[in-house]
């Protein structure tokens, strides 16, 4: 089976059932399938063919989902783009994956003009102009017949950007088959979706987290609800309005939702399944969740762009130690290895490596990163952890110095390079510090050049001008020096965390 057939199958079974809801806009399975077919027809008319790369550059919308399935149905490859980046950052990603066509919203017109021919763009809202097709004109001019394309399980389906060891983006490649296996892992481990389930996922669809859940709900004939951008009041209203049964979030959304629920009367009793991800839950966080969703079974998880959900802590499981992210998913093999790739015994800390039919097949046009990450069929996550005697996984550290703030991955080296551009900064290092709402916040440790009077706000404002907002430091601490390792003179991040890594 391929991913496009999942939509067709449920359009035949449930033509009038809501498939996707974004804020207040709804598409039934019948409508979604018809409109996806119409977009497929237009892509074929434009000369896009099976195996070509097609981007989507837009906040969440029903059109985003229509474009996703249009691309999948014709055997082209979906390249979801992080619209929250600055335009230069977006172009850097797209230059690594040459596109045959691009779906985009008006604010990204300059980016579209820089990376492809005008006639290969489809404007997702507004009127057609300057040779660019509009979505409305495309839907009006095409028939909506099912495309006649032989799409197989081992055909490439998705290229999802993630960070590399160099800090540059790299495109994790998933086939129709690896993506389907990810959805199977998800369905089994989190005991959702069933046909009568309704998911609310308040995060961008360009993330693996959003895509796996969206595709899982479409495959099950269930209903998937999301929003253009998160706000706590909007989430609570959608839960009441649509009888949401499943919710995914992190402290970045749980904290403001919990606060708002305590201030106003909101019924969240329909939520019976909740996945807590992006940051690991403490006792205070669990108590907050119980108050927010009193009827929900809570699942905690660990996963990656390359492997999707690879472990889960289910309700009722009681590891011997606190802080576990559960056992490996049903189709996932996992082990902890040393620097030579040799398996370590339970209790010893090493790199987490995983294997299974859901793992990405490599990185697009990047054989060096592929070779470094995939060894003898095992994907090396770059995360450090340990397994106990009962097979429960515990995260210890992030080998790649990645900071996870509000569900977004930020690589310290990228922020450090921006900081060092400032004429008054001599040295700089970035770490993640615990934060109640964001899971982690970005903290910069800065050494001023002699004779300068640089302030914390000046550093933050400088970063805001040169990077996406979520990447800028939330806190700046000035220091006389930055600790180095005894050999090689590299920045000693563990010493920085020991001295500067207090809760924000």
N, C-alpha and C positions, 0 to 999 in steps of 0.2 A: 504493500500500500504506500501511496505517496501522500503528502500533506494536503494537497488540493482535494483529493478524494474524500477526506474527512468532512470537509464543508459540503460537498455535493451530497454525500450520504445523508447528512442530517437536514439538508434543504429538502430532500425527498421525504424524510420522516416527519419533520416539524416545520413546514414552510412558514407558518404564522407565529412561531415562537420567537421571542426576543433572543438574539444571539449575542449582540454587543450593544452596550449602552455607554455612551460617553457624556457625562453630565446629564443633560435632558434629551439628547438625541439617540434614537433607537433604530437598529436594523434587525429585522427578523432574519431567520435563516434563509428564507426564500429571497428576500431583498439582497442580503449580503452576497449570496451566490450569484444572482443575476448581475449585480453591479461589478463584482469581481470578474465575471466573464466578459462584460462589456469593456472593462479596462484591459483585460488580456487581449481582446480583439484589437484595441487601439495600439498596444505595444507591438503586436505583430505587424500591423500596418506601418508602424514607424521603422520597421526593420530589425527590431529586437528579436533575438532568437534564443533557443534553449542554450543554457550555459553562460549567457551574457550576464553582466552584473548590473543591477538596477537599485538605485538608492532611494531611501525615504528620509526626508529631512523636514521634520514637522513635530510640533507637540502632539500629544495624544488626540485622536479624533476618530470618528467612525470611518472617515476616508483613509486614515492610516491603515486600518484593518482591511479595508477593501483593497488597497494597494498591495498589502502583504500577500493576500490570497491570489490576487491577479498574477503576481510575479511567480508564486509557487506553482500555480496551475499550468503555466506555460513552460515550466522547467528552467526558468531563469533563476538567478541567485539574488536573494534579498540582502541588501547592505543597509541596515538601520544605522542612522547617523545621530550622534549625540548633539541635539540642537542647542544644548545649554553651553556649549563651548563658544569661544570667540570665533569670528569668521576665519581668522588666520589658522586657528587650531583645526577648524572643520576642514579647511582646504588641505592641511597637512595630512589628515586622515584620508581624504578622498584621493589625494595624489598617490596613495599607496594602493588604491583599488580603482583602476580606470573604469568609469561607468559608461554603459551603453545608453542609459536613460536615468532621469531623476524625477521623483515626485517631490514637490516642495511647496511651502507656503510663501506668501509675498515677501516677507521680511528677509528671506534667504535668496531673493532674486540675484543679488550681486555674486553670491557664492555659486549659484547655478550657472551664471554667465561665464564664470572663470574656469569651470571644470568640464563643460560639455557643450556641444552644438545646440543652438537655440531650439531647433525642431525636435530635439530629444528630451525636452523638458515638459512636464505636466504640472500646471499650477493647480493646487488642491482647493483653492477658493478664489473667487473673483472672476473677472472676464478675461478671455483670450486676448493676447496682444503681442506684437513684435515677433510673430512666428511661434509663440509658445501656446500650446493647447491648454484650454481650461478643462477642469474635470467635468463641468456641466456639458460642454460641447462634446466631449468624448462619450459621455453616457448617452447623449441624444443621438449620436451618429452611428452607434454600433448595435448589433443585434442581441448580444448576450448569449449566443450559443456556446455550449461546452467546447473548449479548445481540443483539437485533435493533435495531441502531443504525447509521445511515449515518455513518461516521466517515471524513472525507476528509483528504487530505494537507495542505490549507491550514487545517485546524482547529487551534486552539490546543491544545498538549499539556502544556507545562511553563512554570511561572514560577519562576525560580531567583533567589534574592536575591544581590545583589552590592553593593559600595559605590558611593556617588555622589560627585560633586565636593563636595557639602556634608557628606559623612560619613554621611548618612542612607542606610539601605538602599533599594535600588530593585530591582524585579523584572524581570529579563530574560525576555522572552517568546519561546518556541520553539514552532513548529508541529510536527506529525508529520513534515512534509517536511524542515524545517531539521534536526530531530533525526536523521532517517535519513541526510541528507547528512553530518552530523557522524560518524555511525558508518562511513560509506563512507570518508571521509577517514582515520579511525582505522585501519580494516582495511587500507587500502592502504599508508599511511605506515609502520605498525609491523609489517606482514606477519603479523598475527594479528587475529582468531582463525580457525582452521580448526575443522572439526567435532571433531577429536580433541584440541584444546587445552584446557588447564585454567588459568584465571587466578586468582592470589591478589592481591587488592586490599585492603590493610589499613587503608583510610581510610573515613570516613563516607560513606554513600550520598547524603547531601543535596548533596554537591559535584558539579559538572559532571564532574569527572574520574571519579568513581565511576559516575555515571549513564551516561555515554557508553560506558564499557567494559562495564558490565552489559548494556545494551541491545545492544551489538555482539555479546557472547557468546551472548545469547539468540537473536539473529537468525541466528547461525551454527550454532546447535544444539550449542554447546560448553558447558563447565561453568565457572561463576563461583563462586569461593570468597572469603568475606570473614569478618570477625570483629566481635564486638560492640565491642571496643576493642583497640587494638594492644598486644601484648606480644611481645618478641623470641622468647622460647621458644615461644609459641603459633604464630608464623609458621613457625619452623623445623619444628615438628612437623606442621603442615598440609602443608608442602611434601613432606615424606617420606611422609606418610600417603596423599596424593591424587595424587602424581606431578605436582606443579604444573609446567607448562611455561612460564608467563608470569608476570612479577612487575612491579609498578610500585612505585616508592618514591622517597624523597628521603633526604638525609643523616640526617634525623630517625629513620628506621627502619634505614637501612643500617649506621650506626655501632653501635648496640647489637646488631644481628644478627651483624655481623662479629665483635664482641668475644666474643659467646656461642659462635659457631661455633669460634673458636680455643680455647675452653675445653672443649668437648665434641665427641664424634664425631657429626656430622650429615651426612647425604647430601643435597646440594643439586644433584646432577648432572642432575636432570630439567629444571631451569630452562634453557631455551635462548633465551629472549627476555626482556629486561629494559629497562624504560623508566625513565630517571632524570629526575625532574621536580621542580618547585617551587624548586629551587636549582641553579645551574649548577655542573657538575662541574669540579674541579681535578684535577691529576695524582694527588694523594694519594687523592682520592675514587675515581678510576678504578681505581687499584691495589687499593683495598679491595673494589671490586665484582668485580674479577677473582678475588680470593681467595674471596669469598662465593659467587659463581656462576661456576665455572670454565668452564662450557660455554655461557655466555650471550652472545648478540649484544646489545650495549648501544646503546640509542637515547636521544637527548636531545631535549627538546621545549620548545615554548613555545605557550601557548594562553590562553584566557580563557573566562569563563562565557558571554559573548555569542557566541563563535565556535568554541568547542571547540578541538581541536588545529589550529593554523594554521601551524606549522612543525615540522620534525623534522630532526635530524642523524642520519643512518643510519650503521650500521657500515661502515667502509671509506671514508667521505667524509672528505676532508682539506682543509678550508678553509685559506687562506693564513695567517690569523691565528687565534690561540687565542681561545676564548670564544664561538664561534659556536653558535647554537641551530638551525642548519640552514637549509634552503631552504623556501619556502612549500609547504604541503600541495598535493596534486594538484589540488584544486578551489578553491584560494585564490589570489586576486590580492592583491598586496601592494605598497605603495610607501611611501616616506618623504617626509613633507611638512613645509613650514615653517609658520609661524604663520598664513599666509594660505591654507593648503591647497594650495600649489603644490608639485609634485613636485621633489625634490632629486636631484642626481646621485649615483652611487655614491661612498661614502666620507664623505658629509656626514651629520651627525646631525640628526634631526628626529623628528616623531611618527610612530609606526607606524600605518598605516591598512590595513584589509583589506576584501575584498569577495568574496562567493561565496554559493552557495545554502544554506550552513550557518549564515549569520549571523542572529542574533536579529532579530525584526521590530520591536523597540522595547522600551520599558519600560512596565510595567503602570501605567495611570492616571497617567502622568508625561510629558506632551508636551514639557516643557522639556528634560528630560534626553534624551529621544529625539531632539529636534531638535539638541541639542548633540553627540550621539554619532554619529548617522546623517546624513550629508550626501552627497546625490547617490548613494546606494547604498553609500557607503564607511563602514565602522565605524571611528571614531577611538578607538584603544585607550587613549590617555593615557600610553602607554609611549614612551620615547625610544630610538631605535636607529639603525642604519645598515645599508645593504646594500653588499656589495662587488661587484666587476666580474663575479663568477661567480654572483651572486644569493644568497649566503649572508647570513643576518641575524645582527646582533650587537646584543644589548641593552646600552644605555648607562645608562639611569636610568629612574625611574618618575615620570612627570610628576605623578601624583596623590599622591605621597608615601605610597604604600602600602608597608607592610612585610609581607614574606611569611615567617612564622615557623612551622616545622614543618608546612607545607602550608596554613596558615590565613592569610587576608588580614586585616591589621590596619591601620586608617587612623589616621595620626598625630594628626590633629585630634581624633578621638574620645577618644584617651587624654589629649591635652593639656587638653581641656575638663574631664575628671575631675580631673586634677592641680590645675588652677586653682581647684577647689572647696575645696582644703585651706587652712585659714586662715593657715598659716605659709609658704605658697608665693606669692612675688611674681610670678615668671614661670616658664614651663616650655615646653620643646620636646622632641619625641620623634624619634628617628632609628632606623634599623636598622643594626646592626653585624654583620659576618661572624661566624658561629658554626659550629663543626665539625659539631655534631649537627643544629641547627635550621635551618641555612641562613642565617638572620638571627635575631638576638635584638633585643629592644626595649630601647633605652637612653633614659633620661630625663635631660635636662640641666635642672637646677633652680636657680633663684635664690631663696634664703631671704628672708623678710621680716626686716628689721633687728631684732636683739634676740632672735631665735629660735634654737633648737638642734635643728633637725630632722635625723634620721638617715636613712640609706639604707633601713633596714628599716622605719622608720615610713612612708616614702613607699610602699614596695612593699605593706605591709599595708593602707594606705588604699585603694590601687587594687584590691587583691583583694576588698575589701568592695563595690566599686561597678562591677565589670565581670567578664566571663568570665575565667577564670584565664589562658588563653593570650594575653589582651590586656595583662595587667599588665607593667610593665617588669621585665626581669631584672636590669638594672643602673641605678644612679642615680649621676650625677656632679654635684656642686655647683659652681656657677660664680658669679662676681661679676656677670656680665652675659650676655646672649644677643645674638649679632650680628644686625644688621638690614641690610636692603638700603638702598642710597643713596637710592632713590626709593620713597616709599610707606611706609617703615618696617616692612615685613614681615620676618618671621624669615628669615634667610639660611641655608637648610638646607645648601647646599654648604659654607659656612664652618663650620657645625657638624660636618659629616662630616669635613672636613679636620682639625679640631682634636680631635674626640671620637670619630671613627668607626673606632677601632682594633679589630682582631679581638678578640672576647670569648673 
